[in-house]
Amino acid sequence: MSNQLSANKISSNPKYAELVSKRSTFAWSLSVLVLAIYYGFILIIAFAPKFLATPLFEGSVTTIGFPLGVGVILSAIALTGIYVYRANGEFDDLTKDLIEGSK
């Protein structure tokens, strides 16, 4: 019964609504960005394969596709890091305030 009271107290707290709103907006924004990057790369593969096959410079064996592919992977790692940084900072602070306010 005590857990139910705490859950109701937390969910009625305005800071809870703020946390849910900020976290959801941020997560959806990053999700859209990741999908745009991945699908953008796939669309380039599908509709402009000759562009990806273009050498980086004259006489080069490496094509434009390689650094773009690495960029897709690195962008996913970077965006994950950005989410973790914000989650461990702002979101954790809001969660801590919620927990302390519900005691």
C-alpha positions as CSV (number, residue, x, y, z in Angstrom):
1,M,0.0,0.0,0.0
2,S,2.9,2.3,0.8
3,N,4.4,1.9,-2.7
4,Q,1.0,2.8,-4.3
5,L,0.8,6.0,-2.2
6,S,4.4,6.9,-3.3
7,A,3.6,6.2,-6.9
8,N,0.5,8.4,-6.8
9,K,2.4,11.1,-5.0
10,I,5.2,11.0,-7.6
11,S,2.9,10.9,-10.6
12,S,0.9,13.9,-9.3
13,N,4.1,16.0,-8.9
14,P,4.5,18.7,-11.5
15,K,8.2,17.8,-11.7
16,Y,7.2,14.3,-12.9
17,A,5.3,15.7,-15.8
18,E,8.3,17.9,-16.6
19,L,10.7,14.9,-16.5
20,V,8.4,12.8,-18.7
21,S,7.9,15.6,-21.2
22,K,11.6,16.5,-21.4
23,R,12.8,12.9,-21.6
24,S,10.3,11.9,-24.2
25,T,10.9,14.9,-26.4
26,F,14.6,14.4,-26.3
27,A,14.4,10.7,-26.9
28,W,12.0,11.2,-29.9
29,S,14.3,13.9,-31.3
30,L,17.3,11.7,-31.2
31,S,15.4,8.8,-32.6
32,V,14.2,10.8,-35.6
33,L,17.8,12.0,-36.1
34,V,19.2,8.5,-36.0
35,L,16.5,7.2,-38.4
36,A,17.2,10.1,-40.8
37,I,20.9,9.4,-40.8
38,Y,20.4,5.6,-41.3
39,Y,17.7,5.9,-43.9
40,G,19.5,8.7,-45.6
41,F,22.5,6.5,-46.1
42,I,20.3,3.6,-47.3
43,L,18.6,6.0,-49.8
44,I,22.0,7.1,-51.1
45,I,22.9,3.4,-51.5
46,A,19.7,2.8,-53.4
47,F,19.5,5.8,-55.6
48,A,23.1,7.1,-56.0
49,P,25.4,4.1,-55.8
50,K,27.8,5.7,-58.3
51,F,28.2,8.7,-55.9
52,L,29.3,6.3,-53.2
53,A,31.7,4.6,-55.6
54,T,33.4,7.9,-56.4
55,P,37.1,7.8,-55.2
56,L,38.0,10.3,-52.5
57,F,40.6,11.7,-54.7
58,E,42.2,10.8,-58.0
59,G,44.0,7.5,-57.9
60,S,42.5,6.6,-54.5
61,V,41.2,3.1,-53.8
62,T,39.0,4.4,-51.0
63,T,35.6,5.7,-52.1
64,I,33.2,8.3,-50.6
65,G,31.0,5.4,-49.3
66,F,33.6,4.3,-46.7
67,P,33.8,7.6,-44.7
68,L,30.1,8.0,-45.0
69,G,29.5,4.6,-43.6
70,V,31.9,5.2,-40.8
71,G,30.2,8.5,-40.2
72,V,26.8,6.7,-39.8
73,I,28.3,4.4,-37.1
74,L,30.1,7.3,-35.3
75,S,27.0,9.4,-35.3
76,A,25.1,6.6,-33.6
77,I,27.9,6.4,-30.9
78,A,27.9,10.2,-30.5
79,L,24.2,10.5,-30.2
80,T,24.1,7.7,-27.6
81,G,26.8,9.5,-25.7
82,I,24.8,12.7,-25.8
83,Y,21.7,10.9,-24.5
84,V,23.7,9.3,-21.7
85,Y,25.3,12.6,-20.7
86,R,21.9,14.3,-20.5
87,A,20.3,11.4,-18.8
88,N,23.0,11.2,-16.1
89,G,22.8,15.0,-15.6
90,E,19.5,16.8,-16.0
91,F,17.2,13.7,-16.0
92,D,18.8,12.2,-12.9
93,D,18.6,15.5,-11.1
94,L,14.9,15.7,-11.8
95,T,14.4,12.1,-10.7
96,K,16.3,12.8,-7.5
97,D,14.1,15.8,-6.8
98,L,11.0,13.7,-7.3
99,I,12.2,11.0,-5.0
100,E,13.2,13.5,-2.3
101,G,9.9,15.3,-2.7
102,S,7.8,12.1,-2.3
103,K,9.3,11.2,1.1
